[in-house]
Amino acid sequence: MTERDSRFDCLFESVAIGPVTAKNRFYQVPHCNGMGHAMPNSVAAMRGVKAEGGWAVVSTEECDIHASTDVLPYPEARLWDAEDGRRMALMVDAVHAHGALAAVELVHNGHAVSNRYSRLPVMGVSDLPVAALEPSQACAMTRRDISDVRRWHRQAALRARDIGFDIVYVYAGHDLTLGMHFLSRRYNRRSDEYGGSLTNRLRLTQELLEDTREAVGDRCGIAFRFAVDELLGSEGLSCEAESRDVVEMLAEHPDLWDVNLSDWPNDSVTARFGEEGAQEPYVKFVKQVTSRPVVGVGRFTSPDVMVSQIQRGILDMIGAARPSIADPFLPRKIEEGRLDDIRECIGCNICVTGDWTHTPIQCTQNPTMGEEWRRGWHPENMNRKGHSNRVLVVGAGPAGLEAAMSLGRRGYEVSLADTNEGGGRVVKEAGLPGLSVWRRVVDYRLGQIEKLNQVMFYPGSHMDRDSIFAYGAEHVAIATGSRWRQDGLGRANWEPLEGIADHGSVFTPDDIVEGNLPVAGPVVVYDDDHYYLGGIIAQMLAQAGLSVTLVTPGPEVSHWTRYTMEQPRIEALLRRLGVHLEVNHKLTGVFPDRVVAVSNLTAEVQSIDAVSVVLVTARDPVNTLYFEMAGIEEERREELPFTLERIGDCFAPSTIAASVYHGHRYARELDLDIDRDDVPFRREYAVI
């Protein structure tokens, strides 16, 4: 086994957190997972794998302390009562099994909830509308209400201690919690001892810290999660103003400071809009003020950057959410000197979409995320090879690369062929503004394949029907990707656009990523995909000096990026670049010097000047090769001398994460007797 580089020794020093000790400086900070209280076994297995991977502290997501802070439909953790405690104990046991500390982030969310499930009145710092776009308001808390919240928080802390949690949080961050709402001048309109001066606005947080210490401080470390800057200037908390005062006033109250930015899109900014370690300018003052250990985040993937943060006195512990999702074994790989084996986070935020869509967490880099219990998948261990030996994978995009690598790890003899150098759409899209880090999806898998003697990669190899038959594989996976349609057909348009066949300057994303760009404007970008590509292409063309109009049938630009928490940044960037935006419109015709768009709302027709048009609508699977062998109705499939499957975009065009997942599932299930009528994974059921 390779030994750890001595440069990284400091990362493996222990850190005292009140009465408990973390075995190293790797700290998985609280993060959502789309499973929460509804799927306790799934959460426990996911957190347990991180503990196995070497994280010294493994935290829950936010954990509601009472029915009055009901966040449904978001399935966060709960500690309302003893039954919730029993379910959460599963996670504690899974984390302790690998020698890590378990932390729980207790929270009352005040007016950031709607109490749709509990139907209790919403309580908040002041009489204000709830944060969600709903026709309801929060009732300003009385002293009795404040006393109730303190008691509920204490009770939840005691439950947490009793089921074995080692660290208990008080939480004032992300524009979500009562602690932060009371601190905020925007929300706190009170005139009693909890309003006005900073001392008064900080009072509830200080009381919660004191209550928690009194209740469980003899056995549990007390952590304080605090957003030191809201990036709102004088309108919000700032590290250059009141936040510094807060840290000074509470310096020694907690056993650990967990510091970050608010709100969540600022804290978990995508790689497109933020670099590794981007929070340093905001959090670096904290260690100058307190003697307590400090943990912070910054999408840390480089051990050198981590060491720099420690040695320069910025942080005591390396906090991570997304990097721990991409590679739960990141600490162990650093400790064992296996840096090339780290699956580095690409900052795409596909992981956070699980919380927003109320579905189990997923990851572009780590297809096992969220499947540890449901399917029994482990991020580092593959099931053993089945009875056959030789597999041919045609196409080395994200699905093909993942399939070949994972099959090789199972022990199969794998040949991977690609007409180019490998990487498929990822390599091409990584050349777009802000997406260079996405290249890690390809680099990691090609690097791992190089280490597998039983996997051979043949770039520049065209495989047709005859060559596949001649190869003599027992299994063939077709992973030939997809191509963007050139006729405008998509969600909003069920037929090709009028005039499109005769237009001489129509482009698709395939053209753009391959370097074939419009040279004359004005340009209309028609985005019926609603993810990142339409916005990025409009950005590129505007930066190239062209006049650009982005038209979308969606209610806003790049609408699906609401789930990756990028949409406001994307729209702001496009507006700064002078891109004209037409939302809630679909194209109906494309003509030599203009396009015709119709309002979804009023049916009003308008003409928009356009010499060139870029269509980001739907994709066609590149599946001709598959059907040449399987037959149009797949009638010849069972007669073939090998099994034949399509994987990735060649099967159903989707996200890169979905392609990687499909490739991984194919590799996991090869040679297994899969009953297509069965539910393909375990489900969790409420006890009746």
N, C-alpha and C positions, 0 to 999 in steps of 0.2 A: 504493500500500500504506500502511496506517495505521502510524504510527510508534509505537515503544515509549514508554510513559509513563515519564518520568524517575524517578518514584518507585521503579521496579523495576530501576534500573540496577545496584544492588548484586548482584542475582541473576545477573548476567552477567559478574561478575568471575571471573578464573581463580583456581584454588586449587592450590597445590603439595602433592602427596602423595608425599613422599620424592623419588625421582628422576624422577617423572612429574608432569605437570600436567594438571588437569581444566580444560577451556575455560570452564566456568561452574559454578554452584553446584547444579545439578540432578543428583541421584544416584539411579539406580534400584538400590535395595538388593536383595540376594538374595531371590528369591521362587520358590516352587514353581509348576509349570505343568501337571502331569499328563502330561507328554510325556517329558522328561528324556532318559536315554541311549537309550530305545527309539525316539525320533523326533528324531534330531539335525538333520535338515533343517528340520523344523517349528520347533524351538527356535531355530535360527539365524535363520530368517526373522522370527520374532516378536521376538527381541532386536534384530535389525538394524533393524526398523521403529522401535523406540524410539530407537536412535541417530540415525536419520534425523529423528526428531521433536525432536531437540535435547538429549537427555539426555547429559550430559558423561561419565558413568560408567554402564555397563550391566553388571550382575552376573549370574552364573549363579544357579541354585538351589543347595542344599547339594550338594556334590560328594564322593562317597565315595572314600577314598584306597586302599582295599584290600578284598579279598574278605571279610575278617573283620568288615567293617561293612556287610554286605549288607542293604539295607532293602526288598527286594522283599516285597510286590507294588508298593510305591511306586516309581515310575519316575524317581528323581532322577538327577542327573548322576553320572558315574563318571570317575575317572582311575586305574584299576587298572593299566593298562599302556599301551603305545604305541598300540595300536589304539583304545583309548578316547580317547587324545589326538588321533588323526587325526579322529575324529568330532567332538570338541569344537572342533577348529580351524575348523570350519565357522562356528560362532558368533563366534569371534574375528575371522575375516575379515569377516563381515557387520557387526560393530560397527565395526571399523576403517575400513570403506569409507565411513563417514559421520563420521569424525574423532573418534569417542568412544573412551574407554578401556574395556577389557574386564577385568572382575574375576571371580575364581573363589573360591568359598567352600569351602575344603577342610575335611573333617570326618571324624572317627572317632566313631561314635555310642555306643560302649560298650554298656551294658546296655539302651539304647533300641532295639536291633535284636534280631531273632530268628534271623538267618542261615538263613532258610527255603530260599534258593536255594543258597548256598555250602555249607550244612550243616557249617560250621566251628563249633567251640565259641565261645560268646559270651564275650568278655572285658569285665570291668568293673572299677571302682575297688575294689569289695568283693564278697564272696560274697552276691549279692542276686538275687531273681527278676528276670527280664527285665521291661521296662516293659509289654509287651503282655500281655494275658490269655492266657498260654500256660503249659503245665506244664513250664517250663524255667528255669534260672538261669544267671546269669553267673558265671564263675570270676574270683576276685580276681586281678588282674594281678601278676605277679612283676616284678622289676627287668628280667629279660630281655624280658618282654612290653612293658614300658614302652620299653625300648630299641628293640624292633621297631616300635612305633607311631611313635616319633620318626623312625626311618629311613624308614618308609613315608610319613610326612608330608613329609619332606625330598624323597624321590623324586618324590612327586606335585607338589611345588612346582617342582622342576626340569622336569618334564614340562610344567607350566603355562607356565613361562618360555619353554621351547623352542618351544611352539606359538604364543607371542605374547601371552599374558596380561600385562597391565600392572600389575595389583594382585592380590596373593595374600593370602588371609584365613587367620587363625587364629580359631577360632570357639569361644566359650564362652557359649552362650545357649540359650533356649527349652527348657530341661530335657532337651536332646537329646544333648549332646556330652560326650566325656571331660573336656574342660577344665572344664565346669561341674560334672560329677559329682565330680571331684576336689575342687573348691572347696566343694561342698555338705556341710554337717555331717549332712544327712539320709542321704547315701549313703556318705560317706567314713568308714569304720570302721578305717582303717589305723593302725598304730603305728610305721611306718618313717618315713623322711625325706619321704614323700609324704602323711603324715597328721598329724592333731593341730592344730598351730598354723596360722594363716592363711598364714604364710610357707611352710610345708610343703605345705599344700593347694594353694597357688598355683604350686608348683614346676614341675609339668608344663606348665602354660600358659606360664610364663616360658621354659622350655626350648624349647617349640615356637616361640615368638616369636624366640628367639635363633637356633635352627636355621634358621628360614625366612629370617631376615635374612642369615645367613651364606651360605645357598645362593643366594638370588636377589635380595638387597637392593640390589645394585649396579645392577640394571635394573628391578626391580619395586618398587612401593610395598607396604608391609606393613600390612594392615588388621587390626584386632582387633575382632571383633563380640562384644559383651559385654552380657548382660542385667543391668542395674543394680538391678532390683528384681523379686522374684517375687510380690509382693503376698501374702505369707504371714506377715507380721509377723516375730516372733522365730524362727519355724521355717524361714525361708528367707533368701536374700540380700536385703539392704535398702539403699536408697540412703542411709539415715541411719546405717548401721552398717558392716558389712564391705565392701560394694560400694565405698563411698567409699575405704576403706583400699586396696582392690585398685587403684583408679584412681590413687591416690597412689603406690603401690609400682611400678606399671607405666607411669607417666605418659608417659615419653618413649620407651618401648620400641617401640610401633608408630608408623607414619607417619600413621595415621588411626584414630580411635576411631569405631566404628559402635555406637551405644548404643540399647538398647530395653528392653522388659519381657519377663518370662517368666511362664508359658509362652506358647505361640503364641496361644491365645484371648485372652490379655491384651494381647499385642502387636498383634493384628489384631482388636480388639474391633469389633463391628458398630455402625453408627450408632444403633441402638436403645439401646445401652448405653454409648456413649462419644462425646464431641464431638471435632471437629477440634482437633488440638493437645493432646489429653488427656495425653500423656506428659511434657509440659513440667515439671510439678512433680518428676518423678523423675529427669530427665536434666540439669536445668539446672546442677547442681553440677560437671559434668564439665569444662567449659571453664574453671572456676575453678581447676582442678587441673593441667591439662596445657596445653602450648603447641601441641600437635598439633591439626590440624583435626578437628572433630567433626561427624558426620552422625547425624541421628536422624529418626524418622518420627512421623506423627500424622495420617494420612489428609489430608494437606495438599491443598486445592483452591483456596484463596483466595490470590492473589498478595500481598495486604496482610498476611495472616497470615504468609506466608513471609518477607516483608521484616521484619516485626516480630521474628521469631525471630532473624534475622541481626543486626539493629541492636541488639537488647537483649542480644546475646552469649549466646544460648541454643545456637545451632548455627552452624556454618560452612557446611554444605551441607544442602540440603533433600532428605531421603531420602523415597523413595516406592516402594511396591510397588503397592498397589491403585490409586492415582491414575494411575500410569503404565500400568496395564492399561486403565482406563476411557478414558484419552486419551494414547496414546503421543506425541502432538504437543503436549502441554501446554506444554513450554518454548518451542517455536517460536511458539505462539499468544500467549504472554505477550510474547515478544520482538517480535512483529509487531503488537502492540496489538490482537489479536483475542480479547479476553477473552470476548465473547459466544459465541465458537465453541468454547469449552472444554466437553468432555463431562465434567462433574464426577462423580466417584465418589459413589455413594449409600450405600456402606458396607453392602451387603446380604450380602457374602461369598459370592455365588454363584461367585466366582472360585476360592475355596479348595476348593470341592466337587470340583473336578477332581483334586486331590491325594488327597483321601480316597476317591474312587471310582475312581482310577487311570485317568482319562480326560482328554482334552485340555481345557485351560482354556477357560472361557467367561466372558462379562461381560454384565450387563444393559444397560449403557450402550453397549458397544462390541461389536457382533455379529461383527466381523472378528477378534476375539481368538482365536488358535489356528487361524485359517484362512488365515494369510498365505501359507503354502507349500501346504497341502492343496488349497485352492481358488483361490489366487492373489488373495485379497482384500486390499485396502489400506484402512486406516482413513480416509484422506482422499481417495482417488481412486476414482471409479467407472468401470466400463467404458462405452464410448460407446453412445448410443442405437441401437436396432435400426431396422428398416424402417418400423415403424408410428409413430403420433404420440400419439393421445388415450387416456388411461387414466382410468377412474373407480374410486375407492376408496370403498367404503361402510363407514363406521365409522372413528372416529378414536381408537381405543384404542392401546395400544403397537404392535401389528402394523400397523394402518392408518397411524399417524403415521410409523413407520419406512419403510414401503413408499412413501408419498407423497413423503417427503423424499428418499429414495434415488432414486426414479424421476425426480424433478425434477432431481437432480444429474446424472443420465444424459442429461437433455435432453428428456424427455417432457413433453407438456402434460398436467397432472394436475389432476383435480378431486377434492377430498376432502370428503365429506359426512358429517355426524353429526347425530343427533337432538338432541344436547346441545351443550355447549361444547368437547368434545374431552377426551381423556385416559382415558376408559373407567375400568377398575378401578383404575388407578394413582391418579387424582385422588381417588377415594373412599377407597382404602386409605391414602393419605397423611394422612388425617384421624385415623387410629388412633394410639394412643400410641407414640411413638418412631419413626414412619415418615414424618414430615413431609419429610425430605430426599429421599424417593423421588419427590417432585413434580418433581425435576430431570429425570426421564425424559421427562416431558411438556413441561416448560418449554424444555428444549434443543431438542426437535424442533419445537415450535410457533415458537420463535424463528428456527430455520433456515428453516422453511417461509416465514415472512414475508419472508425475503431472496430467495426464489426467485420470479422474475416468472412463471415458467411453471407454478407450483403455486397453485391457488385453493382456499381452505378455506371451506366453507359450513356453519357451525354452525347448529343449529336446523333442519336440513333432513331431512325424512323421505323416504326413497327406497323406493318399492315397485316391483313388477315392471314396471308400465306406465311409470313415470318413468325407470327404467333403460333400457328399450327406447327411449324417446323421446329420451334424452340423446345417443345416437349415438356412444358410445365404441367404440374398437376392442378394448379390454380392460377387463374388470370384475373387481375383486377385492373379495370380500365379507369384511369384518372386523368382524362384528357381535358378537363376544365370546361369553360363556357366562353361564349363571345356575346358582346352586346349587340342588340338588334339595331338595325339602321333604318327602321321604318316608323318608329315612334310608338309601336304597340306596347301597352303596359297596363297599369292599374286603371288609369283614367281613359285610355284610348283602346277600344276593343278592335279597331280596324287600323290599318296603316294610315298615316296622315295624308291628306289630300296634297298632291303635288310633289310628294317626297321622292317618288321614283325618278322625276325629271330634274331634281335639284342637283347642281354640280358642286355644292360646298356644304355637305352634311358630314358631320364627324360623330364618332362615338368615343367613350372612354378608352377603348382599345387603341384608337388612333392617337389619343392624347398621350397615353403612357408609352406608346411606341415612338413618340417624337413627331408625329404628324399633326401639327397644330394649325388652326386658322391663321392666315397672315393678313386678312382684311376684315375690318369691322364695318358696321356694328355686328356684334355676335349675340345670339340668343342661346343661352344654356337652358335646356328644358329638363328639369329634374323631377322625374316620377319615381325615383328610387328612394329618396328621402333620407339617405344616410350621408356619408361624408363626401362622396365623389363629386356630386354636383357643385357643392360649395367650393371644394378645392379647385376644380376646373375653372369656375368663375373667377376665383382668386388669381390663379395663374395667368389667365388671359388679361385680366385687369392690370396685373403687375407688368405684363408685357406691353402695356400701353393701348390696348384695344378698348373700345366702348362695349360694355357688357350689360345685358339684361338677363337676369335669372328669372325664369318662369316656372312655377310649380303648382300642381293641383293641391298641394298640402296647405295647411293653415298658416305655416311659417316656413322659412328657409330651413332645409336639412332637418325636418321635423323629428325624425327618429333619434337624432343626436340629443334630444331631451333626455333620453335614457342613459347616454354616456356623459351627460352634464356638460356638453360643449355648445349647445345651440346658441345661447346668448353671445358667446365669444365669436362663433362663426358669423352670425348676423352682424355683429358690431364691426368685425374685420371687413366684411363685404361693403358695408355702408361707408367705412373710412376710405375704401378704395374706389368709391364712386360707382359701385355696381347698382344698377336699378333693379328693384325687386318687385315682382308681380306674383303675389301669393293668391291661392284660391282661384287659379286660372289653369285651364288646360288648352294645349294647342289643338287646333282643328285643321290647319292648313299651312303649308310651307311653300313659299313662292320665291322667285329669284332675288327680290330685294326686301322682303318682308315676311312676317309670319302672322297668322291670325289666331287670336286667343279669345276664349270665351270664359266669362266669370262663372264659377260654380254656384255663386249666390244669386246673381241677378240675371244670368244668361246674356248679359251685355257683351257685344262683340267689339273687339278693338284690334287695330292693326299696329304692329310693332316693327320698326325698321330692323332689318337683319340681312346682311350679305352672307353670313355664315351661321350655321346652326349646329349645336352639339346636343345630341340626344342621350340622356341618361335615363333610360326607361326600363326595359326588361332584357334578360339574357336568354340565349338559346344554349342548352347543353350541347357540347361537342360530343355527340354519341353515335356518329355514323359508324365508327369502327365496331362498337358494341353490337349494333343491330345487324351489321354485315355478318357477324358470327351467330348471334342469337336468333335472327329472324325478326321481322317487323313486329310480330305478336309474341316474340320470344318462344316461338313454337319449336325451334331447333336447339334451345338451350340445354335440355336434358340429354340430347344426343351427342353433345360435344365430349371430346376425350379429356376435358378439364372442367372444373367449375369456373363460372364466369360471373363477375359482379361489376357493377359500376359504383364508384365512390366519389364523394366530393361534389364539386360543381357540375361534373359530367352527369350526375344523377339528378341533383336539384340545386341550382345556383343559390347561394346564400352567403353568409359571412365567412371570413377566413376561419373564425373559431369553429363554425359548423363543419367546414371541410376537414379541419384537423380532427375534430371529434369523430366524423364518419370514418376517416382513415384509421383511427385508433380502434374504433369498435369493430371494423372489419378484421383487424389484426387479432384482437382479443377473441373473436368468435370463430375464427377459422378452425375447421375440423370439429367444432362442437355440435352436438345434436340440439339445434335450436327449434323449439316448437313455435311456429309462426302464429299460432292461436293463443299462446300464453302471453300474459303481461311480461315484458322483457326485463323488468327490474322489480325489486322489493318496494312495497309501499308501506307507509305508516298509517296506523289507524288509531282513532281515539278510543279509549276504553269506555265501554257502555255498561 
